Amino acid sequence: MCVSLMLLLLVCGAQSTHFYGTVMTYYPKNTNADGSLTVVLRYKLSFHDCSTRDLWQCPSLNCGTQTSLVLNVVDQESSGEWCQREGIMTRRVPINSQFQLELTGFAWINNNNGIMFWRAVTGVELRNRSDIGQANTSPQTIILPALRVPSNCRRDFHLLDFDPDGDEVRCRYANSSLSECFDCTTPSVLSLSESCILSFSPTSSANEGPYTVQMVMEDFPRQTISLTQNGGLTVNSAISKIPVQFAVRVDPAVPSCTEGLYLPRFLTPTPANKAQLYAPVNQTLSISVNAEANVSRTLELLFSGPHNTNKSSLGAGRFLLRWTPSQEEDGESHPICFVVQSITSSTTKYQSELRCVIVTVGNEPTISTAVPSTTTPTFNYHPYNNSLNYNYSSLNNYPTDFDQQYNYTSYNHYSINNNYPTQHNNYPYTNHTNIHHFFTNDTYTNNNPTKNSRTYNNNTSNYNHRPFTNSDCSPYYYNIESIRDFYI
């Protein structure tokens, strides 16, 4: 018995410190002629090298039939620290199914949590939802195998939490009572919010080193729904759950936490975190990622996404990610996450903030143009004070209550009265803080000069328009992009 245990430990020790986490999501696809449902499950497996494999199991044996499994490399860290691969598993399951898939194994990387064995659980819910009339789709997310932060710098990792069904997505740590992990010790230097923000605060050098993060992401309906099965089941709790597991390395303190020096800083035109992009089938999407870190020897882009995403370096901190979606991915939304890593010596590495985008396969939705109103509204006044630059680009953003106050700097008035000078705000007038303008049918006055005696500029501080009504003056057009027919 003792010999067997020693042999097991030796075998495990030879394979030790190699697991860097996993993520799994799923999409229900077509209903087959026999009444079964096809579901595609995508997962990431991250290990120290690209040769290690592991398989998801169905402990309850009710997961249907696996019809295909393809495993491909996504990205690899340049020094060989980690390799991430993507598995695409297709299963044919009975309609209205619900089941769990489980990934278990030994040898997380050496970590300050003291965790060795791993377990990850995906809860798949494929019963028909009453609110959308089809099976549920899991939240869509992704993560890199290892994120870095210096011990003296605060950082918030805003994890991607997109749900194709429009559900509310919440994050939490895995729970041993739900058999979501073997050892569920949470990282002492990190805090996780329900809104999927993983936060790190500066800590002492004694806490430096790697930590394992074992999270669960769940989707909650925004209203009470029913799931079709034997008459229906009312649900207002989590519908499905997916594992999100990775490592965070707390590195030695950096001389400066200012981005752009040691820590890479993203530059335009790098997309914002959680930006939604669109890519039609068989058309290549290009994502430009630019960054700078002045105190660095080299920069490299690390990413996670579809396995057929191509990465290229254009030099001087400029990179390009290119992905061409296939017909099978039409209508789906796929995440891509990335960081830029700077290397200042052979061993010192610093990472930028984490950024993710969601790519929806299909054409970008068109925005309908608002039809101008032909009626003159009746209201009292429309004051503007203490201006800021706000730009409303649709009717939904434009205020509907004309009796309330709004802040602008950029606004132009266009007269439809021939006696009133057009575009009067384009004429310069200085030193006009707290000047009150009074509108009448015939004059534009400041303490009652005639309309042509002074000219004005719209860049003001406390530039007040007196309350007035339709009886006070002729109507004037207010122009904010597509909105042209509001009267003030």
Secondary structure, 3 states (H helix, E strand, C coil): CHHHHHHHHHHHHHCCCCEEEEEEEEEEEEECCCCEEEEEEEEEEEECCCCCCCCCECCCCCCCEEEEEEEEEEEECCCCCCEEEEEEEEEEEECCCEEEEEEEEECECCCCCCCCEEEEEEEEECCEECCCCCECCCCECCCCCEEEEECCCCEEEECCCECCCCCEEEEEECCHHHCCCCCCCCCCCEEECCCCEEEECCCCHHHCEEEEEEEEEEEECCCCEEECCCCCEEECCCCEEEEEEEEEEEECCCCCCCECCCECEEECCCCCCCEEEEECCCCCEEEEEEEECCCCCEEEEEEECCCCCEEEEEECCEEEEEECCCHHHCCCEEEEEEEEEEECCCCCEEECCCEEEEEEECCCCCCCCCCCCCCCCCCCCCCECCCCCCCCCCCCCCCCCCCCCECCCCCCEEECCCCCCCCCCECCCCCCCCCEEEECCCCEECCCCCCCCCCCECCCCCCEECCCCCCCCCCEEEEECCEEEEEC
